Amino acid sequence: MVEIGPTPAIRPRPTIGGRLDGVARSCVPVVLTLILVLVAGAPLGLPGQAALRPALALICVFHWSLTRPATMPGIAVFAIGVLCDLLGWLPIGVGAVTLLIARVAALRLRPALAGHGLGLAWFAFVCVAVVVGAATWVLVSVLSLRVLPAGPLLLSTLFAAALHPSLALLFGFPGRDAAAERA
Amino acid sequence: MIRLSVQTRQALSRLTLPVLFTLSFCVMLIGKADTVLVDQARIGLGDVLGPLYTMAARPLADMRATLSDASSLWSMRTETARLRAEVAQLRQWQSVALALDEENRRLKAQLAWIPEPAASFVTARVVADDGGLYARAVLLAVGPHHGVRRGEVALDGAGLVGRVTEVGTRTARVLLITDLNSRIPVQIEGGGGRAILVGTNGPRPRLLYWSDAAPSEGARVVTSGEANAFPPNLPIGTIHWTASHVPEIVPAADLGQLEIVRLFDYRLGGDAAPEGKPEAKPVGKPAG
């Protein structure tokens, strides 16, 4: 069987509309992440709301790095991390490092997880979230020169684990054709 | 777009992540070395996002009010009965308070008491939850030509909320009494002596270093005028002993659902630095 690649050798020149469409599509993940990070700061009056922002950022970065890494470039992950640090009054740079760790993990796990459905991706995400939570706790404690309570980070990790499946489905989790996309 | 060969592109993409990690650690070091710069960046970001949050605040408040209305419909009968009983009780207290006020005025007149100047205040809307994993704070929209200064005391209708720690061009940040870095000298009413109120990041701050006998359950706690950081006798909350024998304060202010707070300028000459950050310099003010 002849395999047809995703990009044929000869293709028509993309129109301006087509190109704009492409740009808009590739911007969606980063813009959506920024919107979620900002909405998490609105006075919604939810219990444990402070733990929501890091959880949402982690879910977005991991999900898009796993499913469409080109739309969530490293520099955007860095910027989202710094924004989270500034908004959440954490020592600056902690969010950037931990989200980059999540991105690296997602990229490494990508070949293994492709085509295996959401269950395995969720399991991998929970493992990554635990590592990220521990790394955040260590970094924040070292930078503020005292042992901080781990409770808020535990809550954030729990939020992330609980919200990941629904958000991943909402963002569009590739099913069986993921393997084809990987090729 | 610049066209690069496949090899160059691959090499670049392999380099991106190490470079970004290095950059993150550099940012971390800069943040540790120059806290003023980072705080300015934070309050600048607050100034930029303030108007956005202000636009969203009103519909959000309406939505919350509708939701709470809907849920209160269920318990209306019991609530009305409870309120009637409470009104009857408060009427009695009102007459007591009026009599005491009158007596107080008479005694002060006899003592030639110098009255304390009335504090000026401004009222501001809470537009964003400016806390994080290890911070409890709110962002207030104070308008472009505000006179809000650092160290001003924030109160809601029922009690102490916190203190203004950062002031931007159109926003102000109030560190709540529940923040991990909050330390407030307090007075326990009913002869309970003095203590320090310590924020724990949870909904209830703790009481430490009480001077006299162990404070009793339900005792009222007010600010003390020590260190001149707060004026005396602002209500904070009541004492509650936990199952593990730790005295906590149930704040009188509704810190979880703050909508509007008043910022009082008592013009205190005491330590105006934010709690837990004595080394920080003023932010958002021109130097010199």
Interface residues (C-beta under 8 A of the other chain):
Chain A: L38 G41 A42 P43 L44 G45 P47 Q49 A50 A51 R53 P54 P73 G74 I75 V77 F78 G81 V82 L83 D85 L86 L87 G88 W89 L90 P91 I92 G93 V94 A96 V97 L100 R103 V104 T136 L139 V140 L143 S144 L148 P149 G151 P152 L153 S156
Chain B: T16 L17 L20 F21 L23 S24 F25 C26 V27 M28 L29 I30 G31 K32 V38 A41 R42 L45 L49 L52 Y53 A56 A57 L60 R64 V126 V127 A128 D129 D130 G131 G132 L133 Y134 A135 R136 A137 V138 L180 T200 N201 G256 Q257 L258 E259
